[in-house]
Amino acid sequence: MDEKIVSLFIDATLKVMETMAFVTPTIGETLDWDNANAVGEVVGIVGLTNEADNIRGFMTVGFTEGSICQVVSNMLGEDITKLCDEVREAVGEIANMISGQARQGLSAKGIKLQASLPSVVSGKDLTVDGIFKNPMVMIKFAVDNGPFEVGICMDGIS
């Protein structure tokens, strides 16, 4: 996947986390998506499409329990220690905001995408497998209390 597109998702993630959760994540590796590995214990998924240009795909943001509890605690100004409905709702909002920021950057490059409403799933050892084989990338991040990942799976743009 084009590094310029990946960098838009990195920038969007940093902006959302810094603005909404008052935390600056550490940026880790950007890897090919290995759907044999868990993406987190709570995952937000946003579909991305442009039917006219035959672009379709999705983005995910997956958190460990520790990382999302830190993020949501910062967002809400209260101590969150376990996964609950408020945490799952926050993951959907975070996925939506990252998607929106990234789509704004893509639009400036002439790539206009529509987004679905976010879906959130939670559980142990979750994996996400796209309907496309490539390009699929996973961007690793971390906050003090654990890692999280942003995944991009798009067909029709490289």
MIZAKE-849507 format. One record per residue (C-alpha): x, y negated, z negated. Coordinates in steps of 0.25 Angstrom, whole numbers, m for minus. Each point is the difference from the previous one (the first is absolute). Layout:
R       x       y       z
R       X       Y       Z
...
//
This chain:
R       x       y       z
R       0       0       0
R       5     m14       3
R       8      m6     m11
R      m8     m13       2
R     m13       7      m3
R       5       7     m12
R       6     m13      m6
R     m14      m7       1
R      m5      11      m9
R      12      m1      m9
R      m2     m15      m1
R     m15       1      m2
R       2      10     m11
R      10      m9      m7
R      m9     m12       1
R     m12       7      m5
R       7       6     m12
R       7     m13      m3
R     m13      m8       1
R     m10       9      m6
R       8       9     m10
R      12     m10      m3
R      10      10       3
R      11       1      10
R       1      15       5
R      14       6       3
R       0       4      15
R       5      14       2
R       2       8      13
R      m9       0      12
R      m2      14       4
R      m7       9      10
R     m13       4      m6
R       1      14      m6
R     m14       4      m3
R       6      12      m8
R       3     m10     m11
R     m10      m6     m10
R      m3     m15       3
R      m5      m3     m14
R     m10       3     m10
R     m10     m11       5
R       0      m4      14
R      m7     m11       8
R      m2       2      15
R      m4     m10      10
R      m4       3      14
R       6      m9      11
R      m5      m1      15
R      m1      m8      12
R      m9       8      10
R       3     m10      12
R      15       3      m1
R      m1      15      m4
R       6      m2     m14
R      m4       8     m11
R       6       5     m13
R       0      m4     m15
R       9      m5     m12
R       1       6     m14
R       5      m5     m13
R       3      11     m10
R       3      m2     m14
R       5       9     m12
R      m8      m2     m12
R      11      m8      m7
R       2      m9      11
R     m15      m3       2
R      m2      m2     m14
R      11     m11      m1
R      m6      m7      12
R     m14       0      m4
R       4      m4     m15
R       7     m12       6
R     m12      m3       9
R     m10       1     m11
R       8      m5     m11
R      m3      12      m9
R       7      13      m3
R      m4      11       9
R       6      13      m3
R      m8      11       8
R      m7       1      13
R     m15      m5      m1
R     m10      m6       9
R       6     m14      m1
R      13       5       5
R      m6       7      12
R      m8     m12       3
R      13      m8      m1
R       7       9      10
R     m10      m2      10
R       1     m15      m1
R      16       1       1
R      m1       9      12
R     m10     m10       6
R       9     m12      m3
R      12       6       5
R      m7       4      13
R      m5     m14       1
R      13      m6      m1
R       7      10      10
R     m12      m2      10
R       2     m15      m1
R      15       1       4
R      m3      10      11
R     m10      m9       5
R      10     m11       1
R       8      10       9
R     m12       2       9
R      m5      13      m7
R     m14      m2      m5
R      m5      11      m9
R     m14       3      m7
R       0       6     m13
R      m9      10      m7
R      m5      m2     m14
R      11       7      m9
R      m2      14      m5
R       7       5     m13
R       3      14      m4
R       6       4     m13
R       6      13      m6
R      13       8      m2
R      10       2      12
R      m9      m7      11
R       5       1      14
R      m5      m8      12
R       1       6      14
R      m3      m9      12
R      m7       5      13
R      13      m5       7
R      13       6       0
R       8     m14       1
R       3     m10      m2
R      m2       2     m15
R       9      m7     m10
R       0       0     m15
R       6     m12      m7
R       5       2     m14
R      m2     m10     m11
R       2       0     m16
R      m4      m8     m12
R       5       1     m14
R     m10      12      m3
R       1       8      13
R       0       1      15
R     m10      m3      10
R      m1       2      15
R      m6      m7      12
R      m2       9      12
R      m3      m5      14
R      m6      10      11
R      m3      m7      13
R      m3       5      14
R       1     m10      11
R      11      m9      m5
R      14       4      m3
//
